[in-house]
Amino acid sequence: MAHLPSRLHHTAYVTKDLEATRAFYEDVIGLPLSATWCEADMLFGKMRTYCHVFFDLGDGSSLAFFQFADADDQAEFGPEIPSSPFIHIALNVDAECQAGIEQRIKEAGISAPDTYVLEHGYCRSVYVKDPNGMIVEFCNDDPRAADGKAERQAKAHAELKRWLAGNHENNNTFRKEEAA
């Protein structure tokens, strides 16, 4: 197996409102604003002026957001984020961090359908929509999930092949245990 990347450096999105984005990620979620790069570069045949901000995660990686000075650049590089719970970023948190985020979401006046909780069995997830319409998930893993990791990894290709062949049977043993 080839040497793998060590971690996510950053993932980047375009925002229409950097201040609303900053307030959400820093004040509500609790991620510190760690860098603001104000830049101008010749990109794709035109000088582009933009601001690029970074919010740190615990492992040293970051969530990053761009806002362009020119409305045409903003439109070209900042299409609407699809409003789908299946297009989101998921961040790992412990129970204490998750509880703090939930409390700050509530205090910020964010309510359903812009926030909700799902019990996946292998983790408990708090979802919240950011000011850009992007859904952010905060996952707290069930401690039992680590126990079966090697088995799930060994079966991953076979399970994918089974599902693609049309056998859509649920293989989430955590949900089966909870239903019993």
Buried (B, 14 or more C-beta within 10 A) or exposed (E): EEEEEEEEEBEEBBBBEBEEBBBBBBEBBEBEBBEEEEEEEEEEEEEBEBBBBBBBBEEEBBBBBBBBEEEEBBEBBBEEBEEEEEEBEEBBBEEEBBEBBBEBBEEBEBEEEBBBEEEBBBBBBBBBBBBBBBBBBBBBBBEEBEEEEEEEEEEEEEBEEBEEEEEEEEEEBBBEEEEE
